[in-house]
Amino acid sequence: MRMIAYMKDSCRDIKVSVKALKALAEAKRLRVAALLAYSGRALCVCELTDATKESQYNISRSLGALCAAGLVKKEKNGRWAMYSLTATAGPLGEFVRRLVKPEPCCPVVAADIARLEKRLGLRKKGICVIGCKC
């Protein structure tokens, strides 16, 4: 009986890990996760949309997959949904953080970070107030 219970728990852990790996296996999702890791704070969909030059639909779908995998958390702040990398993302979260710190891993992510920095400059009192500029 104990062996069966242990196997169920270990299978659940494997399934969670596989889901997280699958979520990061797509380029847009990995770029979004990298931006969240770089910023170290919550970002809204419009900021991520402007930073990546992807459609709002694609970014929202990417964030949904990352949230479902347990890598990203969503918090409502008034009319805005704010997203951040979870503190419990474990080794995969650390992997994502290493993509951007101390330096970006590739030119695509470096360009995303530059656009994000510019976009974050439009915040008022540290909060996004303008919506999507795309």
Backbone torsions as a table, in degrees:
resi	resn	phi	psi	omega
1	MET	NA	-45.1	180.0
2	ARG	-64.7	-37.2	-179.8
3	MET	-62.9	-40.4	179.4
4	ILE	-65.3	-43.3	178.6
5	ALA	-62.2	-40.8	179.1
6	TYR	-63.8	-43.6	-179.1
7	MET	-62.9	-39.8	178.9
8	LYS	-62.8	-43.0	178.9
9	ASP	-63.9	-43.4	-178.9
10	SER	-68.1	-35.1	177.1
11	CYS	-65.8	-38.2	178.9
12	ARG	-63.6	-41.5	178.4
13	ASP	-63.1	-41.1	178.1
14	ILE	-64.0	-43.0	-179.7
15	LYS	-63.6	-39.3	178.0
16	VAL	-64.5	-43.6	179.8
17	SER	-64.0	-42.8	179.1
18	VAL	-62.8	-41.8	179.4
19	LYS	-62.3	-42.3	179.1
20	ALA	-66.5	-41.8	178.2
21	LEU	-63.1	-41.0	177.7
22	LYS	-63.6	-37.8	179.4
23	ALA	-63.7	-36.8	-179.4
24	LEU	-85.0	-6.4	-175.5
25	ALA	-79.7	-2.8	179.6
26	GLU	-108.1	135.9	-171.2
27	ALA	-58.8	-44.8	-178.8
28	LYS	-62.6	-42.5	-179.5
29	ARG	-65.5	-39.7	179.1
30	LEU	-66.7	-39.0	177.0
31	ARG	-63.9	-42.5	178.5
32	VAL	-63.2	-46.5	178.7
33	ALA	-61.0	-39.4	179.2
34	ALA	-64.0	-40.6	178.0
35	LEU	-64.8	-40.3	177.8
36	LEU	-64.7	-39.3	178.2
37	ALA	-66.7	-41.5	-179.3
38	TYR	-63.0	-47.2	-174.4
39	SER	-67.4	-35.3	-178.4
40	GLY	68.9	11.9	178.9
41	ARG	-144.1	172.0	-178.7
42	ALA	-74.0	138.6	178.3
43	LEU	-124.1	151.5	176.4
44	CYS	-94.9	167.3	-177.9
45	VAL	-60.0	-40.1	-176.9
46	CYS	-65.2	-34.9	178.0
47	GLU	-67.9	-40.8	178.3
48	LEU	-68.8	-35.8	178.1
49	THR	-63.1	-47.0	-179.9
50	ASP	-67.6	-36.9	-178.3
51	ALA	-68.6	-37.3	-176.1
52	THR	-94.3	-14.4	-174.6
53	LYS	60.5	30.9	175.0
54	GLU	-103.7	165.0	179.3
55	SER	-72.3	155.8	178.7
56	GLN	-61.0	-37.4	178.3
57	TYR	-60.0	-48.0	-179.4
58	ASN	-64.2	-40.5	179.6
59	ILE	-67.1	-42.4	178.4
60	SER	-61.9	-41.8	177.7
61	ARG	-65.3	-40.9	178.2
62	SER	-62.5	-44.7	178.6
63	LEU	-64.0	-37.3	177.0
64	GLY	-61.1	-43.6	179.2
65	ALA	-66.6	-40.7	179.5
66	LEU	-67.9	-36.2	176.2
67	CYS	-67.2	-44.7	179.9
68	ALA	-61.8	-30.0	179.6
69	ALA	-83.1	-6.3	178.8
70	GLY	82.3	13.5	-179.7
71	LEU	-91.3	-25.1	-176.4
72	VAL	-129.5	145.3	175.2
73	LYS	-116.2	150.9	-178.5
74	LYS	-115.4	133.9	175.7
75	GLU	-131.8	135.0	177.2
76	LYS	-84.6	135.5	177.9
77	ASN	-135.5	90.7	-173.9
78	GLY	67.0	-125.6	178.9
79	ARG	-88.2	-4.1	-177.4
80	TRP	-97.5	145.2	169.7
81	ALA	-104.4	123.0	-178.0
82	MET	-108.3	137.4	-176.5
83	TYR	-120.6	142.7	176.6
84	SER	-148.5	158.4	176.1
85	LEU	-69.4	136.1	-179.3
86	THR	-73.3	150.3	176.8
87	ALA	-72.5	-20.3	-177.1
88	THR	-99.3	21.7	-178.4
89	ALA	-70.2	-13.4	175.3
90	GLY	66.1	-147.0	-177.0
91	PRO	-60.3	-32.9	179.0
92	LEU	-70.5	-36.0	175.1
93	GLY	-64.2	-39.5	177.3
94	GLU	-65.7	-38.9	176.2
95	PHE	-59.2	-45.9	-179.4
96	VAL	-63.7	-41.5	179.0
97	ARG	-62.4	-36.2	179.7
98	ARG	-70.5	-17.2	176.7
99	LEU	-68.6	-23.5	-174.3
100	VAL	-119.3	-16.8	-177.6
101	LYS	-128.3	129.4	12.8
102	PRO	-82.0	-18.8	179.0
103	GLU	-135.7	152.7	176.5
104	PRO	-60.9	146.3	-175.2
105	CYS	-73.2	-26.4	-174.2
106	CYS	-156.3	165.5	-179.1
107	PRO	-59.6	-35.2	-179.2
108	VAL	-63.5	-47.4	179.9
109	VAL	-68.0	-37.4	177.4
110	ALA	-61.7	-41.0	178.2
111	ALA	-67.4	-40.4	176.2
112	ASP	-59.0	-43.8	-179.0
113	ILE	-64.2	-41.9	179.2
114	ALA	-62.0	-43.8	178.1
115	ARG	-66.1	-37.6	178.4
116	LEU	-63.9	-43.9	179.2
117	GLU	-59.2	-43.3	178.7
118	LYS	-63.3	-43.8	-178.7
119	ARG	-66.3	-38.3	-179.7
120	LEU	-66.2	-23.3	176.4
121	GLY	-66.2	-15.1	179.6
122	LEU	-87.6	-6.1	179.4
123	ARG	-65.7	151.3	173.8
124	LYS	-117.3	123.8	-176.6
125	LYS	55.9	35.0	177.0
126	GLY	77.6	11.2	-176.7
127	ILE	-125.4	139.5	175.2
128	CYS	-67.7	130.3	-178.6
129	VAL	-131.0	-1.3	-172.8
130	ILE	-108.8	-13.0	-178.2
131	GLY	77.3	-167.3	-174.9
132	CYS	-75.8	131.3	177.0
133	LYS	-98.2	0.3	-173.3
134	CYS	-73.7	NA	NA
